[in-house]
Amino acid sequence: MDKMDTAVLNALAEKPFTPERVKQILTQLQKQIKATQEKDAQGVKALQAELSELQQTSERLFEAVEKGILPLDELLQQHSRRLQTRRQEVLAEIASHKRRADMPAIGPRQVKLFRKALTGNVCCRNQKGHFC
């Protein structure tokens, strides 16, 4: 790549990706993520309610078996396994929602790294000479 190509590509990379523009893009992205997180928070509340109900159901079944009200037969064991499986699924869903909720604040370092990634893709060529 000659100096003119490099200069043109650098100018093209810098113009749309000014720090102010990149911060604006990241801020908009963060707003969209926040809206998703609010929906996730509602989902977590519903999942926690379901988890509580599953726990109570399991406890009632165990208590009924302990008191001799219900026999510990295959049907009850299958039901207990289904409750336990669903409980694990709900816990995994809650963990997934909580992981998405961890979003770092957008500061100068994030803007700089994001700009570097964007401009680097504009200014590079692969081994065959094609732009990345």
The first five atom37 places (N, CA, C, CB, O) and aatype in JSON, in Angstrom:
{
  "aatype": [12, 3, 11, 12, 3, 16, 0, 19, 10, 2, 0, 10, 0, 6, 11, 14, 13, 16, 14, 6, 1, 19, 11, 5, 9, 10, 16, 5, 10, 5, 11, 5, 9, 11, 0, 16, 5, 6, 11, 3, 0, 5, 7, 19, 11, 0, 10, 5, 0, 6, 10, 15, 6, 10, 5, 5, 16, 15, 6, 1, 10, 13, 6, 0, 19, 6, 11, 7, 9, 10, 14, 10, 3, 6, 10, 10, 5, 5, 8, 15, 1, 1, 10, 5, 16, 1, 1, 5, 6, 19, 10, 0, 6, 9, 0, 15, 8, 11, 1, 1, 0, 3, 12, 14, 0, 9, 7, 14, 1, 5, 19, 11, 10, 13, 1, 11, 0, 10, 16, 7, 2, 19, 4, 4, 1, 2, 5, 11, 7, 8, 13, 4],
  "atom_mask": [
    [1, 1, 1, 1, 1],
    [1, 1, 1, 1, 1],
    [1, 1, 1, 1, 1],
    [1, 1, 1, 1, 1],
    [1, 1, 1, 1, 1],
    [1, 1, 1, 1, 1],
    [1, 1, 1, 1, 1],
    [1, 1, 1, 1, 1],
    [1, 1, 1, 1, 1],
    [1, 1, 1, 1, 1],
    [1, 1, 1, 1, 1],
    [1, 1, 1, 1, 1],
    [1, 1, 1, 1, 1],
    [1, 1, 1, 1, 1],
    [1, 1, 1, 1, 1],
    [1, 1, 1, 1, 1],
    [1, 1, 1, 1, 1],
    [1, 1, 1, 1, 1],
    [1, 1, 1, 1, 1],
    [1, 1, 1, 1, 1],
    [1, 1, 1, 1, 1],
    [1, 1, 1, 1, 1],
    [1, 1, 1, 1, 1],
    [1, 1, 1, 1, 1],
    [1, 1, 1, 1, 1],
    [1, 1, 1, 1, 1],
    [1, 1, 1, 1, 1],
    [1, 1, 1, 1, 1],
    [1, 1, 1, 1, 1],
    [1, 1, 1, 1, 1],
    [1, 1, 1, 1, 1],
    [1, 1, 1, 1, 1],
    [1, 1, 1, 1, 1],
    [1, 1, 1, 1, 1],
    [1, 1, 1, 1, 1],
    [1, 1, 1, 1, 1],
    [1, 1, 1, 1, 1],
    [1, 1, 1, 1, 1],
    [1, 1, 1, 1, 1],
    [1, 1, 1, 1, 1],
    [1, 1, 1, 1, 1],
    [1, 1, 1, 1, 1],
    [1, 1, 1, 0, 1],
    [1, 1, 1, 1, 1],
    [1, 1, 1, 1, 1],
    [1, 1, 1, 1, 1],
    [1, 1, 1, 1, 1],
    [1, 1, 1, 1, 1],
    [1, 1, 1, 1, 1],
    [1, 1, 1, 1, 1],
    [1, 1, 1, 1, 1],
    [1, 1, 1, 1, 1],
    [1, 1, 1, 1, 1],
    [1, 1, 1, 1, 1],
    [1, 1, 1, 1, 1],
    [1, 1, 1, 1, 1],
    [1, 1, 1, 1, 1],
    [1, 1, 1, 1, 1],
    [1, 1, 1, 1, 1],
    [1, 1, 1, 1, 1],
    [1, 1, 1, 1, 1],
    [1, 1, 1, 1, 1],
    [1, 1, 1, 1, 1],
    [1, 1, 1, 1, 1],
    [1, 1, 1, 1, 1],
    [1, 1, 1, 1, 1],
    [1, 1, 1, 1, 1],
    [1, 1, 1, 0, 1],
    [1, 1, 1, 1, 1],
    [1, 1, 1, 1, 1],
    [1, 1, 1, 1, 1],
    [1, 1, 1, 1, 1],
    [1, 1, 1, 1, 1],
    [1, 1, 1, 1, 1],
    [1, 1, 1, 1, 1],
    [1, 1, 1, 1, 1],
    [1, 1, 1, 1, 1],
    [1, 1, 1, 1, 1],
    [1, 1, 1, 1, 1],
    [1, 1, 1, 1, 1],
    [1, 1, 1, 1, 1],
    [1, 1, 1, 1, 1],
    [1, 1, 1, 1, 1],
    [1, 1, 1, 1, 1],
    [1, 1, 1, 1, 1],
    [1, 1, 1, 1, 1],
    [1, 1, 1, 1, 1],
    [1, 1, 1, 1, 1],
    [1, 1, 1, 1, 1],
    [1, 1, 1, 1, 1],
    [1, 1, 1, 1, 1],
    [1, 1, 1, 1, 1],
    [1, 1, 1, 1, 1],
    [1, 1, 1, 1, 1],
    [1, 1, 1, 1, 1],
    [1, 1, 1, 1, 1],
    [1, 1, 1, 1, 1],
    [1, 1, 1, 1, 1],
    [1, 1, 1, 1, 1],
    [1, 1, 1, 1, 1],
    [1, 1, 1, 1, 1],
    [1, 1, 1, 1, 1],
    [1, 1, 1, 1, 1],
    [1, 1, 1, 1, 1],
    [1, 1, 1, 1, 1],
    [1, 1, 1, 1, 1],
    [1, 1, 1, 0, 1],
    [1, 1, 1, 1, 1],
    [1, 1, 1, 1, 1],
    [1, 1, 1, 1, 1],
    [1, 1, 1, 1, 1],
    [1, 1, 1, 1, 1],
    [1, 1, 1, 1, 1],
    [1, 1, 1, 1, 1],
    [1, 1, 1, 1, 1],
    [1, 1, 1, 1, 1],
    [1, 1, 1, 1, 1],
    [1, 1, 1, 1, 1],
    [1, 1, 1, 1, 1],
    [1, 1, 1, 0, 1],
    [1, 1, 1, 1, 1],
    [1, 1, 1, 1, 1],
    [1, 1, 1, 1, 1],
    [1, 1, 1, 1, 1],
    [1, 1, 1, 1, 1],
    [1, 1, 1, 1, 1],
    [1, 1, 1, 1, 1],
    [1, 1, 1, 1, 1],
    [1, 1, 1, 0, 1],
    [1, 1, 1, 1, 1],
    [1, 1, 1, 1, 1],
    [1, 1, 1, 1, 1]
  ],
  "atom_positions": [
    [[0.87, -1.17, 0.0], [0.0, 0.0, 0.0], [0.92, 1.23, 0.0], [-0.99, 0.0, 1.25], [1.86, 1.31, 0.79]],
    [[0.63, 2.18, -0.9], [1.49, 3.37, -0.95], [1.03, 4.42, 0.05], [1.51, 3.97, -2.36], [0.0, 4.25, 0.71]],
    [[1.78, 5.49, 0.17], [1.5, 6.53, 1.16], [0.16, 7.21, 0.91], [2.62, 7.58, 1.15], [-0.54, 7.58, 1.85]],
    [[-0.19, 7.37, -0.36], [-1.47, 8.03, -0.69], [-2.64, 7.17, -0.23], [-1.57, 8.3, -2.22], [-3.6, 7.67, 0.36]],
    [[-2.56, 5.86, -0.5], [-3.61, 4.95, -0.05], [-3.75, 4.99, 1.47], [-3.31, 3.51, -0.52], [-4.86, 5.05, 2.0]],
    [[-2.62, 4.96, 2.14], [-2.63, 4.99, 3.59], [-3.25, 6.28, 4.11], [-1.21, 4.83, 4.14], [-4.05, 6.26, 5.05]],
    [[-2.89, 7.39, 3.5], [-3.43, 8.68, 3.93], [-4.94, 8.73, 3.72], [-2.75, 9.83, 3.17], [-5.67, 9.21, 4.59]],
    [[-5.4, 8.25, 2.58], [-6.84, 8.26, 2.29], [-7.58, 7.35, 3.27], [-7.1, 7.81, 0.82], [-8.61, 7.75, 3.83]],
    [[-7.06, 6.15, 3.49], [-7.72, 5.23, 4.41], [-7.73, 5.77, 5.84], [-7.03, 3.87, 4.38], [-8.72, 5.64, 6.55]],
    [[-6.63, 6.37, 6.25], [-6.6, 6.95, 7.59], [-7.62, 8.08, 7.73], [-5.19, 7.48, 7.92], [-8.3, 8.19, 8.74]],
    [[-7.72, 8.91, 6.7], [-8.71, 9.99, 6.73], [-10.13, 9.43, 6.79], [-8.56, 10.91, 5.51], [-10.97, 9.92, 7.54]],
    [[-10.37, 8.4, 5.98], [-11.69, 7.76, 6.0], [-11.99, 7.12, 7.35], [-11.79, 6.71, 4.89], [-13.13, 7.16, 7.82]],
    [[-10.99, 6.54, 7.96], [-11.19, 5.89, 9.25], [-11.42, 6.91, 10.35], [-9.98, 5.02, 9.59], [-12.25, 6.68, 11.23]],
    [[-10.73, 8.0, 10.31], [-10.82, 9.0, 11.38], [-12.1, 9.83, 11.31], [-9.62, 9.92, 11.33], [-12.7, 10.14, 12.34]],
    [[-12.53, 10.19, 10.11], [-13.67, 11.1, 9.97], [-14.96, 10.56, 10.62], [-13.93, 11.37, 8.51], [-15.53, 11.26, 11.46]],
    [[-15.43, 9.36, 10.28], [-16.68, 8.9, 10.89], [-16.51, 8.4, 12.32], [-17.27, 7.8, 10.05], [-17.49, 8.24, 13.05]],
    [[-15.28, 8.16, 12.72], [-15.05, 7.57, 14.04], [-14.36, 8.54, 14.99], [-14.22, 6.31, 13.91], [-13.41, 8.17, 15.68]],
    [[-14.84, 9.76, 15.02], [-14.29, 10.73, 15.97], [-14.66, 10.27, 17.38], [-14.83, 12.17, 15.69], [-15.64, 9.54, 17.55]],
    [[-13.89, 10.69, 18.37], [-14.23, 10.28, 19.74], [-15.67, 10.64, 20.13], [-13.27, 10.93, 20.72], [-16.35, 9.87, 20.8]],
    [[-16.13, 11.81, 19.7], [-17.49, 12.23, 20.04], [-18.53, 11.31, 19.4], [-17.73, 13.69, 19.59], [-19.51, 10.93, 20.03]],
    [[-18.29, 10.96, 18.12], [-19.24, 10.1, 17.4], [-19.24, 8.69, 18.0], [-18.88, 10.04, 15.9], [-20.3, 8.08, 18.18]],
    [[-18.07, 8.18, 18.31], [-17.98, 6.85, 18.89], [-18.67, 6.83, 20.25], [-16.5, 6.41, 19.02], [-19.38, 5.88, 20.58]],
    [[-18.46, 7.88, 21.05], [-19.12, 7.94, 22.35], [-20.64, 7.96, 22.17], [-18.66, 9.18, 23.15], [-21.37, 7.32, 22.93]],
    [[-21.11, 8.71, 21.17], [-22.54, 8.76, 20.89], [-23.07, 7.37, 20.5], [-22.83, 9.78, 19.76], [-24.14, 6.96, 20.96]],
    [[-22.33, 6.66, 19.67], [-22.74, 5.31, 19.26], [-22.8, 4.39, 20.47], [-21.76, 4.75, 18.21], [-23.77, 3.66, 20.66]],
    [[-21.75, 4.43, 21.3], [-21.71, 3.56, 22.48], [-22.78, 3.93, 23.49], [-20.34, 3.64, 23.13], [-23.35, 3.05, 24.14]],
    [[-23.07, 5.22, 23.64], [-24.11, 5.65, 24.56], [-25.47, 5.13, 24.11], [-24.13, 7.19, 24.68], [-26.27, 4.67, 24.92]],
    [[-25.74, 5.21, 22.8], [-27.0, 4.69, 22.26], [-27.09, 3.19, 22.48], [-27.13, 5.02, 20.76], [-28.14, 2.66, 22.85]],
    [[-25.98, 2.5, 22.26], [-25.95, 1.06, 22.5], [-26.23, 0.76, 23.96], [-24.6, 0.47, 22.08], [-26.98, -0.17, 24.28]],
    [[-25.65, 1.53, 24.85], [-25.86, 1.33, 26.28], [-27.32, 1.57, 26.65], [-24.94, 2.26, 27.1], [-27.86, 0.86, 27.51]],
    [[-27.98, 2.54, 26.04], [-29.4, 2.79, 26.3], [-30.24, 1.58, 25.88], [-29.89, 4.05, 25.56], [-31.17, 1.18, 26.59]],
    [[-29.91, 1.02, 24.72], [-30.65, -0.15, 24.25], [-30.42, -1.34, 25.18], [-30.23, -0.51, 22.82], [-31.34, -2.11, 25.46]],
    [[-29.2, -1.49, 25.65], [-28.89, -2.57, 26.58], [-29.64, -2.37, 27.89], [-27.37, -2.66, 26.84], [-30.14, -3.33, 28.48]],
    [[-29.71, -1.13, 28.34], [-30.42, -0.83, 29.59], [-31.9, -1.19, 29.47], [-30.27, 0.66, 29.96], [-32.49, -1.74, 30.41]],
    [[-32.5, -0.89, 28.32], [-33.91, -1.25, 28.11], [-34.08, -2.77, 28.16], [-34.41, -0.7, 26.76], [-35.04, -3.27, 28.73]],
    [[-33.14, -3.48, 27.56], [-33.18, -4.94, 27.6], [-33.0, -5.45, 29.03], [-32.09, -5.53, 26.69], [-33.65, -6.41, 29.45]],
    [[-32.11, -4.78, 29.78], [-31.88, -5.18, 31.17], [-33.13, -4.98, 32.02], [-30.72, -4.38, 31.76], [-33.4, -5.78, 32.92]],
    [[-33.89, -3.93, 31.74], [-35.14, -3.71, 32.48], [-36.12, -4.84, 32.21], [-35.76, -2.34, 32.11], [-36.81, -5.3, 33.12]],
    [[-36.2, -5.28, 30.96], [-37.06, -6.43, 30.64], [-36.53, -7.68, 31.32], [-37.14, -6.65, 29.1], [-37.29, -8.5, 31.83]],
    [[-35.2, -7.82, 31.32], [-34.59, -8.97, 32.0], [-34.92, -8.97, 33.48], [-33.07, -8.96, 31.8], [-35.19, -10.02, 34.06]],
    [[-34.9, -7.79, 34.1], [-35.2, -7.69, 35.54], [-36.61, -8.18, 35.82], [-35.02, -6.23, 36.04], [-36.85, -8.86, 36.81]],
    [[-37.55, -7.83, 34.94], [-38.92, -8.32, 35.09], [-38.96, -9.85, 34.93], [-39.86, -7.65, 34.07], [-39.67, -10.55, 35.65]],
    [[-38.19, -10.34, 33.96], [-38.11, -11.78, 33.75], [-37.52, -12.5, 34.95], [0.0, 0.0, 0.0], [-37.96, -13.59, 35.32]],
    [[-36.51, -11.89, 35.57], [-35.88, -12.48, 36.75], [-36.89, -12.56, 37.89], [-34.65, -11.66, 37.18], [-36.93, -13.56, 38.6]],
    [[-37.7, -11.53, 38.06], [-38.71, -11.56, 39.13], [-39.68, -12.72, 38.92], [-39.48, -10.21, 39.18], [-40.04, -13.43, 39.86]],
    [[-40.11, -12.89, 37.68], [-41.03, -13.99, 37.37], [-40.35, -15.34, 37.61], [-41.53, -13.89, 35.9], [-40.96, -16.27, 38.14]],
    [[-39.09, -15.44, 37.21], [-38.36, -16.69, 37.41], [-38.14, -16.97, 38.9], [-37.01, -16.65, 36.69], [-38.22, -18.12, 39.33]],
    [[-37.87, -15.95, 39.67], [-37.69, -16.13, 41.11], [-38.99, -16.59, 41.77], [-37.2, -14.83, 41.76], [-38.98, -17.4, 42.69]],
    [[-40.1, -16.05, 41.29], [-41.4, -16.5, 41.81], [-41.63, -17.97, 41.47], [-42.55, -15.62, 41.25], [-42.1, -18.74, 42.3]],
    [[-41.29, -18.35, 40.23], [-41.44, -19.75, 39.84], [-40.51, -20.64, 40.65], [-41.15, -19.92, 38.33], [-40.9, -21.73, 41.06]],
    [[-39.3, -20.17, 40.89], [-38.34, -20.93, 41.69], [-38.87, -21.15, 43.11], [-36.99, -20.22, 41.74], [-38.74, -22.24, 43.66]],
    [[-39.44, -20.13, 43.67], [-40.01, -20.24, 45.0], [-41.15, -21.26, 45.03], [-40.51, -18.87, 45.48], [-41.25, -22.07, 45.95]],
    [[-41.99, -21.21, 44.02], [-43.11, -22.16, 43.93], [-42.6, -23.59, 43.76], [-44.05, -21.79, 42.75], [-43.13, -24.52, 44.36]],
    [[-41.57, -23.77, 42.94], [-40.98, -25.1, 42.76], [-40.41, -25.62, 44.08], [-39.88, -25.06, 41.69], [-40.58, -26.8, 44.41]],
    [[-39.75, -24.75, 44.82], [-39.17, -25.14, 46.1], [-40.27, -25.54, 47.09], [-38.32, -23.99, 46.69], [-40.15, -26.54, 47.8]],
    [[-41.33, -24.75, 47.13], [-42.44, -25.06, 48.04], [-43.11, -26.38, 47.67], [-43.48, -23.92, 48.03], [-43.46, -27.17, 48.55]],
    [[-43.28, -26.61, 46.39], [-43.9, -27.85, 45.93], [-43.05, -29.05, 46.33], [-44.09, -27.83, 44.4], [-43.56, -30.06, 46.82]],
    [[-41.74, -28.93, 46.12], [-40.83, -30.01, 46.5], [-40.89, -30.26, 48.0], [-39.39, -29.69, 46.07], [-40.94, -31.41, 48.45]],
    [[-40.88, -29.21, 48.77], [-40.93, -29.35, 50.23], [-42.21, -30.03, 50.68], [-40.8, -27.99, 50.9], [-42.19, -30.87, 51.58]],
    [[-43.34, -29.66, 50.05], [-44.62, -30.3, 50.42], [-44.61, -31.78, 50.08], [-45.8, -29.61, 49.7], [-45.1, -32.6, 50.85]],
    [[-44.03, -32.13, 48.92], [-43.94, -33.53, 48.54], [-43.07, -34.31, 49.53], [-43.38, -33.67, 47.12], [-43.45, -35.4, 49.97]],
    [[-41.92, -33.77, 49.87], [-41.03, -34.44, 50.82], [-41.7, -34.6, 52.18], [-39.71, -33.65, 50.97], [-41.58, -35.64, 52.84]],
    [[-42.41, -33.57, 52.59], [-43.1, -33.62, 53.88], [-44.2, -34.69, 53.86], [-43.71, -32.24, 54.22], [-44.38, -35.42, 54.83]],
    [[-44.93, -34.77, 52.73], [-45.99, -35.78, 52.62], [-45.41, -37.19, 52.66], [-46.79, -35.58, 51.33], [-46.01, -38.09, 53.24]],
    [[-44.23, -37.38, 52.04], [-43.59, -38.69, 52.08], [-43.11, -39.0, 53.5], [-42.4, -38.75, 51.09], [-43.29, -40.11, 54.0]],
    [[-42.49, -38.0, 54.14], [-41.99, -38.19, 55.51], [-43.11, -38.54, 56.48], [-41.28, -36.92, 55.98], [-42.92, -39.35, 57.39]],
    [[-44.28, -37.93, 56.29], [-45.41, -38.19, 57.19], [-46.17, -39.45, 56.81], [-46.35, -37.0, 57.2], [-47.11, -39.84, 57.5]],
    [[-45.79, -40.08, 55.71], [-46.46, -41.3, 55.29], [-47.75, -41.06, 54.53], [0.0, 0.0, 0.0], [-48.5, -42.0, 54.28]],
    [[-48.02, -39.82, 54.16], [-49.25, -39.5, 53.42], [-49.14, -40.0, 51.97], [-49.52, -37.97, 53.44], [-50.12, -40.5, 51.41]],
    [[-47.96, -39.87, 51.38], [-47.73, -40.35, 50.02], [-46.65, -41.42, 50.04], [-47.31, -39.18, 49.09], [-45.68, -41.33, 50.78]],
    [[-46.85, -42.46, 49.22], [-45.78, -43.47, 49.12], [-44.67, -42.97, 48.2], [-46.35, -44.83, 48.6], [-44.93, -42.22, 47.25]],
    [[-43.46, -43.36, 48.47], [-42.33, -42.98, 47.64], [-42.24, -43.96, 46.47], [-41.0, -42.96, 48.47], [-41.35, -44.82, 46.43]],
    [[-43.16, -43.81, 45.52], [-43.2, -44.72, 44.38], [-42.53, -44.08, 43.16], [-44.67, -45.1, 44.05], [-42.04, -42.95, 43.23]],
    [[-42.5, -44.82, 42.07], [-41.83, -44.36, 40.85], [-42.46, -43.07, 40.31], [-41.89, -45.45, 39.78], [-41.73, -42.19, 39.86]],
    [[-43.76, -42.96, 40.35], [-44.45, -41.76, 39.86], [-44.01, -40.52, 40.64], [-45.97, -41.94, 39.96], [-43.74, -39.48, 40.05]],
    [[-43.95, -40.64, 41.94], [-43.52, -39.51, 42.78], [-42.05, -39.18, 42.52], [-43.74, -39.84, 44.27], [-41.67, -38.01, 42.5]],
    [[-41.24, -40.19, 42.32], [-39.83, -39.95, 42.03], [-39.64, -39.23, 40.69], [-39.05, -41.27, 42.03], [-38.81, -38.33, 40.57]],
    [[-40.42, -39.63, 39.7], [-40.37, -38.95, 38.39], [-40.79, -37.49, 38.53], [-41.27, -39.67, 37.37], [-40.16, -36.59, 37.97]],
    [[-41.85, -37.27, 39.28], [-42.33, -35.9, 39.5], [-41.27, -35.06, 40.22], [-43.64, -35.91, 40.32], [-41.04, -33.9, 39.87]],
    [[-40.64, -35.65, 41.19], [-39.59, -34.97, 41.93], [-38.41, -34.62, 41.01], [-39.1, -35.85, 43.11], [-37.85, -33.53, 41.1]],
    [[-38.05, -35.54, 40.12], [-36.95, -35.28, 39.17], [-37.33, -34.15, 38.21], [-36.61, -36.57, 38.37], [-36.49, -33.3, 37.89]],
    [[-38.58, -34.13, 37.75], [-39.03, -33.04, 36.86], [-38.96, -31.69, 37.57], [-40.48, -33.3, 36.37], [-38.54, -30.69, 36.99]],
    [[-39.37, -31.67, 38.83], [-39.29, -30.43, 39.61], [-37.83, -29.98, 39.75], [-39.92, -30.63, 41.01], [-37.52, -28.8, 39.6]],
    [[-36.95, -30.93, 40.04], [-35.54, -30.61, 40.2], [-34.93, -30.12, 38.88], [-34.77, -31.84, 40.71], [-34.13, -29.18, 38.87]],
    [[-35.3, -30.74, 37.77], [-34.8, -30.32, 36.46], [-35.26, -28.91, 36.14], [-35.28, -31.29, 35.36], [-34.47, -28.07, 35.69]],
    [[-36.53, -28.66, 36.38], [-37.05, -27.31, 36.11], [-36.37, -26.28, 37.03], [-38.59, -27.26, 36.3], [-36.08, -25.17, 36.6]],
    [[-36.12, -26.65, 38.26], [-35.45, -25.75, 39.2], [-34.06, -25.38, 38.66], [-35.33, -26.41, 40.6], [-33.67, -24.21, 38.72]],
    [[-33.32, -26.36, 38.14], [-32.0, -26.1, 37.57], [-32.09, -25.2, 36.34], [-31.3, -27.42, 37.22], [-31.25, -24.33, 36.14]],
    [[-33.11, -25.42, 35.51], [-33.32, -24.58, 34.32], [-33.59, -23.13, 34.73], [-34.48, -25.13, 33.47], [-33.04, -22.2, 34.14]],
    [[-34.44, -22.96, 35.74], [-34.78, -21.61, 36.21], [-33.54, -20.92, 36.78], [-35.9, -21.67, 37.28], [-33.31, -19.75, 36.51]],
    [[-32.75, -21.65, 37.56], [-31.52, -21.07, 38.11], [-30.56, -20.65, 36.99], [-30.83, -22.07, 39.04], [-29.92, -19.61, 37.09]],
    [[-30.47, -21.46, 35.94], [-29.6, -21.12, 34.8], [-30.11, -19.87, 34.07], [-29.51, -22.31, 33.82], [-29.33, -19.02, 33.67]],
    [[-31.43, -19.78, 33.91], [-32.01, -18.6, 33.26], [-31.76, -17.34, 34.08], [-33.52, -18.79, 33.06], [-31.43, -16.29, 33.53]],
    [[-31.91, -17.43, 35.39], [-31.66, -16.29, 36.27], [-30.2, -15.86, 36.15], [-32.01, -16.63, 37.74], [-29.91, -14.67, 36.04]],
    [[-29.29, -16.82, 36.17], [-27.86, -16.5, 36.04], [-27.57, -15.83, 34.71], [-27.01, -17.78, 36.18], [-26.76, -14.9, 34.64]],
    [[-28.21, -16.29, 33.65], [-28.03, -15.69, 32.33], [-28.49, -14.24, 32.32], [-28.79, -16.49, 31.26], [-27.8, -13.37, 31.78]],
    [[-29.64, -13.97, 32.91], [-30.16, -12.6, 32.99], [-29.19, -11.72, 33.79], [-31.56, -12.59, 33.63], [-28.94, -10.57, 33.41]],
    [[-28.68, -12.24, 34.87], [-27.79, -11.45, 35.71], [-26.46, -11.15, 35.02], [-27.54, -12.17, 37.03], [-25.89, -10.07, 35.22]],
    [[-25.96, -12.09, 34.23], [-24.72, -11.84, 33.49], [-24.9, -10.7, 32.5], [-24.27, -13.11, 32.76], [-24.01, -9.86, 32.35]],
    [[-26.04, -10.67, 31.83], [-26.29, -9.59, 30.87], [-26.41, -8.24, 31.55], [-27.56, -9.87, 30.07], [-26.18, -7.2, 30.94]],
    [[-26.77, -8.25, 32.83], [-26.96, -6.99, 33.55], [-25.63, -6.31, 33.88], [-27.73, -7.24, 34.83], [-25.62, -5.12, 34.17]],
    [[-24.53, -7.04, 33.83], [-23.23, -6.46, 34.15], [-22.65, -5.76, 32.92], [-22.25, -7.56, 34.65], [-21.98, -6.39, 32.1]],
    [[-22.92, -4.47, 32.79], [-22.44, -3.67, 31.67], [-21.54, -2.57, 32.21], [-23.62, -3.07, 30.84], [-21.99, -1.77, 33.03]],
    [[-20.29, -2.51, 31.76], [-19.41, -1.46, 32.26], [-19.83, -0.09, 31.75], [-17.96, -1.74, 31.84], [-20.47, 0.03, 30.71]],
    [[-19.47, 0.94, 32.5], [-19.76, 2.31, 32.09], [-18.88, 2.66, 30.89], [-19.52, 3.31, 33.27], [-17.8, 2.1, 30.71]],
    [[-19.35, 3.6, 30.08], [-18.59, 4.02, 28.91], [-17.74, 5.22, 29.3], [-19.53, 4.37, 27.72], [-18.24, 6.31, 29.57]],
    [[-16.46, 4.98, 29.33], [-15.51, 6.03, 29.67], [-14.54, 6.26, 28.53], [0.0, 0.0, 0.0], [-14.66, 5.64, 27.47]],
    [[-13.58, 7.13, 28.74], [-12.59, 7.43, 27.68], [-11.85, 6.19, 27.19], [-11.59, 8.45, 28.2], [-11.55, 6.07, 26.0]],
    [[-11.55, 5.28, 28.1], [-10.82, 4.07, 27.69], [-11.65, 3.22, 26.74], [-10.43, 3.23, 28.93], [-11.13, 2.71, 25.74]],
    [[-12.95, 3.05, 27.03], [-13.81, 2.26, 26.15], [-13.95, 2.92, 24.78], [-15.2, 2.07, 26.79], [-13.95, 2.24, 23.76]],
    [[-14.07, 4.25, 24.77], [-14.17, 4.98, 23.5], [-12.89, 4.77, 22.69], [-14.41, 6.5, 23.74], [-12.95, 4.5, 21.5]],
    [[-11.74, 4.89, 23.35], [-10.45, 4.73, 22.67], [-10.31, 3.33, 22.09], [-9.29, 5.03, 23.63], [-9.91, 3.17, 20.93]],
    [[-10.63, 2.31, 22.88], [-10.52, 0.93, 22.4], [-11.48, 0.64, 21.25], [-10.78, -0.04, 23.55], [-11.12, -0.05, 20.3]],
    [[-12.69, 1.16, 21.35], [-13.68, 0.94, 20.31], [-13.25, 1.63, 19.01], [-15.06, 1.44, 20.76], [-13.37, 1.05, 17.93]],
    [[-12.75, 2.86, 19.12], [-12.25, 3.59, 17.95], [-11.09, 2.84, 17.31], [-11.8, 5.02, 18.33], [-11.01, 2.73, 16.08]],
    [[-10.21, 2.33, 18.14], [-9.05, 1.61, 17.62], [-9.51, 0.39, 16.83], [-8.11, 1.19, 18.77], [-8.99, 0.11, 15.75]],
    [[-10.48, -0.33, 17.37], [-11.0, -1.52, 16.68], [-11.66, -1.13, 15.36], [-12.01, -2.26, 17.57], [-11.44, -1.8, 14.35]],
    [[-12.44, -0.07, 15.36], [-13.13, 0.35, 14.14], [-12.15, 0.85, 13.08], [-14.14, 1.44, 14.45], [-12.21, 0.42, 11.93]],
    [[-11.27, 1.74, 13.47], [-10.33, 2.31, 12.49], [-9.32, 1.28, 12.03], [-9.6, 3.51, 13.09], [-8.87, 1.32, 10.88]],
    [[-8.97, 0.36, 12.89], [-8.04, -0.7, 12.5], [-8.6, -1.56, 11.39], [0.0, 0.0, 0.0], [-7.85, -2.01, 10.52]],
    [[-9.9, -1.81, 11.4], [-10.53, -2.62, 10.35], [-10.58, -1.87, 9.03], [-11.94, -3.03, 10.77], [-10.55, -2.5, 7.97]],
    [[-10.66, -0.56, 9.06], [-10.7, 0.23, 7.83], [-9.31, 0.31, 7.21], [-11.24, 1.64, 8.1], [-9.17, 0.29, 5.99]],
    [[-8.3, 0.39, 8.05], [-6.93, 0.66, 7.57], [-6.11, -0.59, 7.29], [-6.21, 1.49, 8.56], [-4.97, -0.47, 6.84]],
    [[-6.61, -1.74, 7.51], [-5.77, -2.92, 7.33], [-6.11, -3.64, 6.03], [-5.92, -3.87, 8.51], [-7.21, -3.52, 5.49]],
    [[-5.13, -4.41, 5.56], [-5.34, -5.3, 4.41], [-4.93, -6.7, 4.84], [-4.51, -4.82, 3.15], [-4.03, -6.89, 5.66]],
    [[-5.59, -7.65, 4.27], [-5.19, -9.03, 4.57], [-4.01, -9.43, 3.69], [-6.37, -10.0, 4.35], [-3.49, -8.6, 2.95]],
    [[-3.58, -10.67, 3.78], [-2.39, -11.12, 3.06], [-2.55, -11.06, 1.55], [-2.03, -12.52, 3.47], [-1.55, -10.97, 0.83]],
    [[-3.77, -11.11, 1.05], [-4.01, -11.05, -0.39], [-4.16, -9.61, -0.89], [-5.25, -11.85, -0.74], [-4.4, -9.38, -2.07]],
    [[-4.03, -8.64, 0.03], [-4.14, -7.24, -0.37], [-5.53, -6.69, -0.31], [0.0, 0.0, 0.0], [-5.75, -5.52, -0.64]],
    [[-6.51, -7.51, 0.12], [-7.88, -7.03, 0.23], [-8.08, -6.37, 1.58], [-8.89, -8.19, 0.04], [-7.46, -6.75, 2.57]],
    [[-8.96, -5.37, 1.61], [-9.24, -4.69, 2.86], [-10.02, -5.6, 3.8], [-10.01, -3.38, 2.61], [-10.88, -6.36, 3.37]],
    [[-9.71, -5.51, 5.07], [-10.37, -6.34, 6.08], [-11.78, -5.85, 6.32], [-9.58, -6.33, 7.4], [-12.5, -6.43, 7.14]]
  ]
}
